[in-house]
Amino acid sequence: MALPEIGSVAAAFTLPNQDGKSVSLADYAGRHVLIWFYPRAFGNN
Amino acid sequence: MLGITFSPTDDLKKWREEVGLTADLLCDADRSVALAYGAAESADQEKATRVTVIIGPDGTVLQAYAVDNAEAHPAEALAHIA
């Protein structure tokens, strides 16, 4: 699976957070965002 | 800063409190975001691949890494946004 191309427009998304509240990439417009994908909560992450 | 995984939101809440994280942790249950960002090969992949993406204020991708070494990676990523 390919990583996003540098300089391309980041894919929009809306997902529930830990409290069930929807969070969108668009909420961070005008700011830097660091997104990290990780295997799972708990265990040796 | 947003952490994305496939764990259910209840687990994310407990783990966030246990570890003391302040970032929002998001649940990508159907893997659609992971697929779009190269952190999953298929919609039935059990666990997300470690991938970090830095997005600029204009919504474009500034950096994208597949993380091979989880211990060395934070310093590398921080160096790019410093």
Backbone of each chain as nested JSON, in Angstrom:
{
  "chains": [
    {"id": "A", "residues": [
      {"number": 1, "name": "MET", "atoms": {"N": [0.85, -1.191, 0.0], "CA": [0.0, 0.0, 0.0], "C": [0.88, 1.232, 0.0]}},
      {"number": 2, "name": "ALA", "atoms": {"N": [0.615, 2.148, -0.898], "CA": [1.5, 3.307, -1.055], "C": [1.215, 4.375, -0.013]}},
      {"number": 3, "name": "LEU", "atoms": {"N": [2.283, 5.001, 0.436], "CA": [2.137, 6.159, 1.315], "C": [1.626, 7.334, 0.49]}},
      {"number": 4, "name": "PRO", "atoms": {"N": [1.008, 8.328, 1.14], "CA": [0.568, 9.503, 0.392], "C": [1.766, 10.203, -0.251]}},
      {"number": 5, "name": "GLU", "atoms": {"N": [1.563, 10.739, -1.427], "CA": [2.639, 11.423, -2.136], "C": [2.893, 12.788, -1.498]}},
      {"number": 6, "name": "ILE", "atoms": {"N": [4.163, 13.118, -1.323], "CA": [4.524, 14.432, -0.779], "C": [3.987, 15.508, -1.728]}},
      {"number": 7, "name": "GLY", "atoms": {"N": [3.326, 16.508, -1.177], "CA": [2.796, 17.591, -1.998], "C": [1.363, 17.367, -2.46]}},
      {"number": 8, "name": "SER", "atoms": {"N": [0.869, 16.132, -2.29], "CA": [-0.521, 15.872, -2.688], "C": [-1.469, 16.36, -1.596]}},
      {"number": 9, "name": "VAL", "atoms": {"N": [-2.728, 16.528, -1.945], "CA": [-3.713, 16.943, -0.954], "C": [-4.05, 15.74, -0.076]}},
      {"number": 10, "name": "ALA", "atoms": {"N": [-3.943, 15.918, 1.229], "CA": [-4.205, 14.813, 2.163], "C": [-5.678, 14.4, 2.084]}},
      {"number": 11, "name": "ALA", "atoms": {"N": [-5.927, 13.097, 2.115], "CA": [-7.295, 12.574, 2.017], "C": [-8.116, 13.017, 3.223]}},
      {"number": 12, "name": "ALA", "atoms": {"N": [-9.292, 13.565, 2.947], "CA": [-10.179, 14.012, 4.028], "C": [-10.713, 12.8, 4.798]}},
      {"number": 13, "name": "PHE", "atoms": {"N": [-10.974, 12.986, 6.068], "CA": [-11.603, 11.913, 6.848], "C": [-12.341, 12.507, 8.034]}},
      {"number": 14, "name": "THR", "atoms": {"N": [-13.293, 11.738, 8.538], "CA": [-13.979, 12.029, 9.796], "C": [-14.093, 10.713, 10.537]}},
      {"number": 15, "name": "LEU", "atoms": {"N": [-13.575, 10.674, 11.752], "CA": [-13.588, 9.446, 12.55], "C": [-13.981, 9.784, 13.987]}},
      {"number": 16, "name": "PRO", "atoms": {"N": [-14.548, 8.796, 14.709], "CA": [-14.843, 9.035, 16.13], "C": [-13.572, 8.996, 16.971]}},
      {"number": 17, "name": "ASN", "atoms": {"N": [-13.48, 9.914, 17.953], "CA": [-12.328, 9.877, 18.853], "C": [-12.648, 9.009, 20.068]}},
      {"number": 18, "name": "GLN", "atoms": {"N": [-11.774, 9.072, 21.071], "CA": [-11.905, 8.218, 22.27], "C": [-13.187, 8.488, 23.046]}},
      {"number": 19, "name": "ASP", "atoms": {"N": [-13.798, 9.641, 22.828], "CA": [-15.049, 9.977, 23.518], "C": [-16.266, 9.812, 22.62]}},
      {"number": 20, "name": "GLY", "atoms": {"N": [-16.046, 9.281, 21.408], "CA": [-17.149, 9.087, 20.485], "C": [-17.5, 10.332, 19.684]}},
      {"number": 21, "name": "LYS", "atoms": {"N": [-16.709, 11.387, 19.868], "CA": [-16.954, 12.648, 19.161], "C": [-16.276, 12.584, 17.787]}},
      {"number": 22, "name": "SER", "atoms": {"N": [-16.968, 13.094, 16.754], "CA": [-16.39, 13.075, 15.412], "C": [-15.278, 14.1, 15.28]}},
      {"number": 23, "name": "VAL", "atoms": {"N": [-14.173, 13.649, 14.709], "CA": [-13.033, 14.528, 14.448], "C": [-12.706, 14.428, 12.965]}},
      {"number": 24, "name": "SER", "atoms": {"N": [-12.593, 15.592, 12.312], "CA": [-12.288, 15.626, 10.879], "C": [-10.929, 16.249, 10.657]}},
      {"number": 25, "name": "LEU", "atoms": {"N": [-10.273, 15.826, 9.596], "CA": [-9.034, 16.489, 9.213], "C": [-9.308, 17.975, 8.979]}},
      {"number": 26, "name": "ALA", "atoms": {"N": [-10.492, 18.288, 8.432], "CA": [-10.844, 19.682, 8.132], "C": [-10.863, 20.551, 9.395]}},
      {"number": 27, "name": "ASP", "atoms": {"N": [-11.056, 19.93, 10.572], "CA": [-11.038, 20.691, 11.828], "C": [-9.678, 21.349, 12.05]}},
      {"number": 28, "name": "TYR", "atoms": {"N": [-8.647, 20.815, 11.386], "CA": [-7.275, 21.289, 11.6], "C": [-6.784, 22.169, 10.46]}},
      {"number": 29, "name": "ALA", "atoms": {"N": [-7.682, 22.617, 9.595], "CA": [-7.284, 23.487, 8.476], "C": [-6.535, 24.696, 9.021]}},
      {"number": 30, "name": "GLY", "atoms": {"N": [-5.433, 25.052, 8.38], "CA": [-4.637, 26.201, 8.81], "C": [-3.596, 25.855, 9.856]}},
      {"number": 31, "name": "ARG", "atoms": {"N": [-3.545, 24.584, 10.254], "CA": [-2.557, 24.148, 11.251], "C": [-1.818, 22.932, 10.718]}},
      {"number": 32, "name": "HIS", "atoms": {"N": [-0.633, 22.705, 11.251], "CA": [0.061, 21.461, 10.945], "C": [-0.636, 20.325, 11.679]}},
      {"number": 33, "name": "VAL", "atoms": {"N": [-0.702, 19.18, 11.06], "CA": [-1.271, 17.995, 11.711], "C": [-0.287, 16.848, 11.552]}},
      {"number": 34, "name": "LEU", "atoms": {"N": [-0.012, 16.152, 12.625], "CA": [0.776, 14.926, 12.548], "C": [-0.183, 13.77, 12.831]}},
      {"number": 35, "name": "ILE", "atoms": {"N": [-0.291, 12.875, 11.884], "CA": [-1.173, 11.713, 12.034], "C": [-0.304, 10.479, 12.169]}},
      {"number": 36, "name": "TRP", "atoms": {"N": [-0.544, 9.706, 13.197], "CA": [0.218, 8.463, 13.331], "C": [-0.736, 7.287, 13.4]}},
      {"number": 37, "name": "PHE", "atoms": {"N": [-0.479, 6.343, 12.554], "CA": [-1.216, 5.068, 12.578], "C": [-0.392, 4.102, 13.411]}},
      {"number": 38, "name": "TYR", "atoms": {"N": [-1.031, 3.355, 14.276], "CA": [-0.309, 2.42, 15.129], "C": [-1.158, 1.17, 15.296]}},
      {"number": 39, "name": "PRO", "atoms": {"N": [-0.51, 0.051, 15.646], "CA": [-1.202, -1.248, 15.564], "C": [-2.459, -1.364, 16.416]}},
      {"number": 40, "name": "ARG", "atoms": {"N": [-2.415, -0.935, 17.675], "CA": [-3.616, -1.055, 18.507], "C": [-3.381, -0.359, 19.846]}},
      {"number": 41, "name": "ALA", "atoms": {"N": [-4.48, -0.081, 20.549], "CA": [-4.357, 0.419, 21.908], "C": [-3.937, -0.747, 22.801]}},
      {"number": 42, "name": "PHE", "atoms": {"N": [-3.229, -0.458, 23.86], "CA": [-2.706, -1.455, 24.812], "C": [-1.62, -2.306, 24.156]}},
      {"number": 43, "name": "GLY", "atoms": {"N": [-1.031, -3.155, 24.966], "CA": [0.059, -3.979, 24.451], "C": [1.277, -3.107, 24.201]}},
      {"number": 44, "name": "ASN", "atoms": {"N": [2.259, -3.667, 23.569], "CA": [3.483, -2.937, 23.275], "C": [3.307, -2.18, 21.973]}},
      {"number": 45, "name": "ASN", "atoms": {"N": [2.908, -0.927, 22.095], "CA": [2.649, -0.14, 20.901], "C": [3.894, 0.541, 20.37]}}
    ]},
    {"id": "B", "residues": [
      {"number": 1, "name": "MET", "atoms": {"N": [-2.283, 16.807, 16.583], "CA": [-1.722, 15.469, 16.529], "C": [-2.864, 14.469, 16.728]}},
      {"number": 2, "name": "LEU", "atoms": {"N": [-2.941, 13.529, 15.811], "CA": [-4.029, 12.561, 15.841], "C": [-3.452, 11.151, 15.733]}},
      {"number": 3, "name": "GLY", "atoms": {"N": [-3.851, 10.28, 16.633], "CA": [-3.442, 8.884, 16.549], "C": [-4.599, 8.066, 15.985]}},
      {"number": 4, "name": "ILE", "atoms": {"N": [-4.316, 7.229, 15.014], "CA": [-5.387, 6.447, 14.384], "C": [-5.062, 4.965, 14.474]}},
      {"number": 5, "name": "THR", "atoms": {"N": [-6.035, 4.206, 14.931], "CA": [-5.86, 2.756, 14.993], "C": [-7.222, 2.101, 14.762]}},
      {"number": 6, "name": "PHE", "atoms": {"N": [-7.259, 0.774, 14.846], "CA": [-8.521, 0.085, 14.581], "C": [-9.208, -0.343, 15.881]}},
      {"number": 7, "name": "SER", "atoms": {"N": [-8.586, -0.046, 17.009], "CA": [-9.16, -0.44, 18.299], "C": [-10.471, 0.297, 18.542]}},
      {"number": 8, "name": "PRO", "atoms": {"N": [-11.414, -0.339, 19.255], "CA": [-12.683, 0.327, 19.554], "C": [-12.488, 1.558, 20.432]}},
      {"number": 9, "name": "THR", "atoms": {"N": [-13.417, 2.518, 20.337], "CA": [-13.255, 3.786, 21.055], "C": [-13.145, 3.59, 22.568]}},
      {"number": 10, "name": "ASP", "atoms": {"N": [-13.829, 2.589, 23.124], "CA": [-13.735, 2.35, 24.574], "C": [-12.294, 2.017, 24.97]}},
      {"number": 11, "name": "ASP", "atoms": {"N": [-11.632, 1.202, 24.126], "CA": [-10.236, 0.85, 24.4], "C": [-9.341, 2.074, 24.26]}},
      {"number": 12, "name": "LEU", "atoms": {"N": [-9.657, 2.898, 23.275], "CA": [-8.848, 4.107, 23.062], "C": [-8.931, 5.018, 24.277]}},
      {"number": 13, "name": "LYS", "atoms": {"N": [-10.14, 5.14, 24.817], "CA": [-10.347, 6.005, 25.985], "C": [-9.543, 5.492, 27.177]}},
      {"number": 14, "name": "LYS", "atoms": {"N": [-9.652, 4.184, 27.429], "CA": [-8.937, 3.597, 28.58], "C": [-7.435, 3.724, 28.398]}},
      {"number": 15, "name": "TRP", "atoms": {"N": [-6.958, 3.401, 27.205], "CA": [-5.509, 3.415, 26.952], "C": [-4.972, 4.84, 27.028]}},
      {"number": 16, "name": "ARG", "atoms": {"N": [-5.736, 5.799, 26.503], "CA": [-5.325, 7.202, 26.514], "C": [-5.141, 7.684, 27.958]}},
      {"number": 17, "name": "GLU", "atoms": {"N": [-6.086, 7.269, 28.823], "CA": [-5.999, 7.678, 30.228], "C": [-4.844, 6.972, 30.927]}},
      {"number": 18, "name": "GLU", "atoms": {"N": [-4.692, 5.69, 30.618], "CA": [-3.652, 4.89, 31.272], "C": [-2.262, 5.415, 30.924]}},
      {"number": 19, "name": "VAL", "atoms": {"N": [-2.049, 5.747, 29.656], "CA": [-0.731, 6.176, 29.197], "C": [-0.551, 7.68, 29.391]}},
      {"number": 20, "name": "GLY", "atoms": {"N": [-1.665, 8.415, 29.591], "CA": [-1.578, 9.851, 29.816], "C": [-1.38, 10.654, 28.542]}},
      {"number": 21, "name": "LEU", "atoms": {"N": [-1.943, 10.175, 27.446], "CA": [-1.824, 10.904, 26.181], "C": [-2.8, 12.065, 26.149]}},
      {"number": 22, "name": "THR", "atoms": {"N": [-2.421, 13.134, 25.439], "CA": [-3.329, 14.258, 25.274], "C": [-3.856, 14.363, 23.839]}},
      {"number": 23, "name": "ALA", "atoms": {"N": [-3.241, 13.639, 22.919], "CA": [-3.706, 13.666, 21.52], "C": [-5.049, 12.953, 21.41]}},
      {"number": 24, "name": "ASP", "atoms": {"N": [-5.862, 13.388, 20.459], "CA": [-7.078, 12.643, 20.154], "C": [-6.691, 11.319, 19.51]}},
      {"number": 25, "name": "LEU", "atoms": {"N": [-7.364, 10.26, 19.932], "CA": [-7.143, 8.935, 19.343], "C": [-8.397, 8.562, 18.572]}},
      {"number": 26, "name": "LEU", "atoms": {"N": [-8.236, 8.26, 17.309], "CA": [-9.384, 8.02, 16.439], "C": [-9.494, 6.549, 16.065]}},
      {"number": 27, "name": "CYS", "atoms": {"N": [-10.734, 6.13, 15.891], "CA": [-11.023, 4.726, 15.586], "C": [-11.406, 4.59, 14.11]}},
      {"number": 28, "name": "ASP", "atoms": {"N": [-10.537, 3.948, 13.357], "CA": [-10.77, 3.731, 11.918], "C": [-11.278, 2.307, 11.74]}},
      {"number": 29, "name": "ALA", "atoms": {"N": [-12.499, 2.071, 12.188], "CA": [-13.024, 0.707, 12.264], "C": [-13.068, 0.014, 10.902]}},
      {"number": 30, "name": "ASP", "atoms": {"N": [-13.396, 0.745, 9.859], "CA": [-13.5, 0.083, 8.547], "C": [-12.214, 0.213, 7.719]}},
      {"number": 31, "name": "ARG", "atoms": {"N": [-11.151, 0.733, 8.336], "CA": [-9.824, 0.825, 7.704], "C": [-9.796, 1.785, 6.513]}},
      {"number": 32, "name": "SER", "atoms": {"N": [-10.847, 2.544, 6.277], "CA": [-10.879, 3.358, 5.061], "C": [-9.792, 4.431, 5.067]}},
      {"number": 33, "name": "VAL", "atoms": {"N": [-9.537, 5.017, 6.253], "CA": [-8.519, 6.055, 6.322], "C": [-7.127, 5.424, 6.215]}},
      {"number": 34, "name": "ALA", "atoms": {"N": [-6.926, 4.308, 6.893], "CA": [-5.642, 3.603, 6.81], "C": [-5.354, 3.189, 5.361]}},
      {"number": 35, "name": "LEU", "atoms": {"N": [-6.368, 2.755, 4.654], "CA": [-6.188, 2.381, 3.246], "C": [-5.779, 3.61, 2.43]}},
      {"number": 36, "name": "ALA", "atoms": {"N": [-6.397, 4.743, 2.696], "CA": [-6.097, 5.966, 1.944], "C": [-4.686, 6.474, 2.237]}},
      {"number": 37, "name": "TYR", "atoms": {"N": [-4.178, 6.166, 3.432], "CA": [-2.879, 6.695, 3.847], "C": [-1.763, 5.658, 3.818]}},
      {"number": 38, "name": "GLY", "atoms": {"N": [-2.035, 4.498, 3.276], "CA": [-0.979, 3.497, 3.149], "C": [-0.66, 2.763, 4.432]}},
      {"number": 39, "name": "ALA", "atoms": {"N": [-1.587, 2.78, 5.402], "CA": [-1.343, 2.095, 6.674], "C": [-2.096, 0.765, 6.761]}},
      {"number": 40, "name": "ALA", "atoms": {"N": [-2.723, 0.36, 5.667], "CA": [-3.369, -0.962, 5.609], "C": [-3.374, -1.42, 4.157]}},
      {"number": 41, "name": "GLU", "atoms": {"N": [-3.24, -2.728, 3.996], "CA": [-3.243, -3.316, 2.655], "C": [-4.657, -3.686, 2.23]}},
      {"number": 42, "name": "SER", "atoms": {"N": [-5.511, -3.97, 3.222], "CA": [-6.865, -4.414, 2.898], "C": [-7.793, -4.061, 4.051]}},
      {"number": 43, "name": "ALA", "atoms": {"N": [-9.098, -4.11, 3.789], "CA": [-10.084, -3.713, 4.788], "C": [-10.19, -4.718, 5.929]}},
      {"number": 44, "name": "ASP", "atoms": {"N": [-9.578, -5.905, 5.773], "CA": [-9.653, -6.885, 6.872], "C": [-8.3, -7.042, 7.577]}},
      {"number": 45, "name": "GLN", "atoms": {"N": [-7.366, -6.12, 7.31], "CA": [-6.087, -6.181, 8.028], "C": [-6.349, -5.987, 9.521]}},
      {"number": 46, "name": "GLU", "atoms": {"N": [-5.743, -6.869, 10.342], "CA": [-6.08, -6.844, 11.768], "C": [-5.554, -5.605, 12.483]}},
      {"number": 47, "name": "LYS", "atoms": {"N": [-4.301, -5.246, 12.197], "CA": [-3.688, -4.113, 12.893], "C": [-3.103, -3.134, 11.884]}},
      {"number": 48, "name": "ALA", "atoms": {"N": [-3.189, -1.854, 12.212], "CA": [-2.646, -0.836, 11.312], "C": [-1.126, -0.951, 11.233]}},
      {"number": 49, "name": "THR", "atoms": {"N": [-0.591, -0.693, 10.064], "CA": [0.846, -0.562, 9.873], "C": [1.262, 0.777, 10.467]}},
      {"number": 50, "name": "ARG", "atoms": {"N": [2.454, 0.811, 11.067], "CA": [2.922, 2.091, 11.627], "C": [3.296, 3.041, 10.499]}},
      {"number": 51, "name": "VAL", "atoms": {"N": [2.529, 4.092, 10.391], "CA": [2.771, 5.115, 9.364], "C": [2.564, 6.465, 10.034]}},
      {"number": 52, "name": "THR", "atoms": {"N": [3.447, 7.408, 9.737], "CA": [3.275, 8.78, 10.221], "C": [3.183, 9.709, 9.019]}},
      {"number": 53, "name": "VAL", "atoms": {"N": [2.213, 10.605, 9.039], "CA": [2.034, 11.57, 7.955], "C": [1.943, 12.96, 8.581]}},
      {"number": 54, "name": "ILE", "atoms": {"N": [2.718, 13.892, 8.036], "CA": [2.649, 15.282, 8.496], "C": [1.976, 16.099, 7.399]}},
      {"number": 55, "name": "ILE", "atoms": {"N": [0.916, 16.797, 7.786], "CA": [0.107, 17.572, 6.841], "C": [0.267, 19.053, 7.171]}},
      {"number": 56, "name": "GLY", "atoms": {"N": [0.488, 19.846, 6.152], "CA": [0.707, 21.28, 6.33], "C": [-0.594, 22.042, 6.516]}},
      {"number": 57, "name": "PRO", "atoms": {"N": [-0.495, 23.322, 6.861], "CA": [-1.693, 24.149, 7.096], "C": [-2.605, 24.232, 5.878]}},
      {"number": 58, "name": "ASP", "atoms": {"N": [-2.046, 24.042, 4.666], "CA": [-2.868, 24.097, 3.449], "C": [-3.46, 22.74, 3.075]}},
      {"number": 59, "name": "GLY", "atoms": {"N": [-3.253, 21.739, 3.931], "CA": [-3.868, 20.431, 3.683], "C": [-3.07, 19.514, 2.768]}},
      {"number": 60, "name": "THR", "atoms": {"N": [-1.848, 19.922, 2.417], "CA": [-1.03, 19.033, 1.587], "C": [-0.078, 18.215, 2.458]}},
      {"number": 61, "name": "VAL", "atoms": {"N": [0.318, 17.082, 1.912], "CA": [1.197, 16.165, 2.633], "C": [2.625, 16.71, 2.592]}},
      {"number": 62, "name": "LEU", "atoms": {"N": [3.217, 16.923, 3.77], "CA": [4.592, 17.417, 3.847], "C": [5.582, 16.275, 3.986]}},
      {"number": 63, "name": "GLN", "atoms": {"N": [5.21, 15.267, 4.76], "CA": [6.076, 14.113, 4.983], "C": [5.204, 12.895, 5.178]}},
      {"number": 64, "name": "ALA", "atoms": {"N": [5.692, 11.761, 4.755], "CA": [4.993, 10.498, 5.023], "C": [6.049, 9.438, 5.223]}},
      {"number": 65, "name": "TYR", "atoms": {"N": [5.958, 8.712, 6.328], "CA": [6.948, 7.687, 6.622], "C": [6.263, 6.376, 6.974]}},
      {"number": 66, "name": "ALA", "atoms": {"N": [6.843, 5.306, 6.532], "CA": [6.531, 4.002, 7.102], "C": [7.539, 3.832, 8.229]}},
      {"number": 67, "name": "VAL", "atoms": {"N": [7.068, 3.503, 9.409], "CA": [7.941, 3.474, 10.58], "C": [8.484, 2.069, 10.793]}},
      {"number": 68, "name": "ASP", "atoms": {"N": [9.799, 1.917, 10.589], "CA": [10.43, 0.609, 10.785], "C": [10.939, 0.468, 12.214]}},
      {"number": 69, "name": "ASN", "atoms": {"N": [11.391, 1.599, 12.765], "CA": [11.995, 1.569, 14.089], "C": [11.209, 2.513, 14.991]}},
      {"number": 70, "name": "ALA", "atoms": {"N": [10.287, 1.945, 15.776], "CA": [9.37, 2.769, 16.559], "C": [10.105, 3.585, 17.612]}},
      {"number": 71, "name": "GLU", "atoms": {"N": [11.292, 3.142, 18.041], "CA": [11.997, 3.883, 19.089], "C": [12.727, 5.096, 18.534]}},
      {"number": 72, "name": "ALA", "atoms": {"N": [13.309, 4.971, 17.356], "CA": [14.072, 6.08, 16.782], "C": [13.162, 7.079, 16.077]}},
      {"number": 73, "name": "HIS", "atoms": {"N": [11.959, 6.622, 15.719], "CA": [11.104, 7.432, 14.863], "C": [10.684, 8.786, 15.432]}},
      {"number": 74, "name": "PRO", "atoms": {"N": [10.312, 8.891, 16.719], "CA": [9.837, 10.201, 17.206], "C": [10.846, 11.314, 16.978]}},
      {"number": 75, "name": "ALA", "atoms": {"N": [12.13, 11.05, 17.218], "CA": [13.142, 12.086, 17.029], "C": [13.226, 12.479, 15.565]}},
      {"number": 76, "name": "GLU", "atoms": {"N": [13.11, 11.493, 14.695], "CA": [13.179, 11.76, 13.252], "C": [12.002, 12.643, 12.828]}},
      {"number": 77, "name": "ALA", "atoms": {"N": [10.805, 12.283, 13.304], "CA": [9.611, 13.04, 12.926], "C": [9.657, 14.455, 13.493]}},
      {"number": 78, "name": "LEU", "atoms": {"N": [10.113, 14.586, 14.742], "CA": [10.187, 15.907, 15.364], "C": [11.179, 16.799, 14.624]}},
      {"number": 79, "name": "ALA", "atoms": {"N": [12.256, 16.204, 14.138], "CA": [13.261, 16.985, 13.423], "C": [12.658, 17.615, 12.173]}},
      {"number": 80, "name": "HIS", "atoms": {"N": [11.67, 16.954, 11.587], "CA": [11.058, 17.467, 10.369], "C": [10.083, 18.614, 10.634]}},
      {"number": 81, "name": "ILE", "atoms": {"N": [9.55, 18.693, 11.829], "CA": [8.571, 19.753, 12.094], "C": [9.155, 20.861, 12.959]}},
      {"number": 82, "name": "ALA", "atoms": {"N": [10.408, 20.69, 13.39], "CA": [11.039, 21.716, 14.238], "C": [11.307, 22.991, 13.437]}}
    ]}
  ]
}
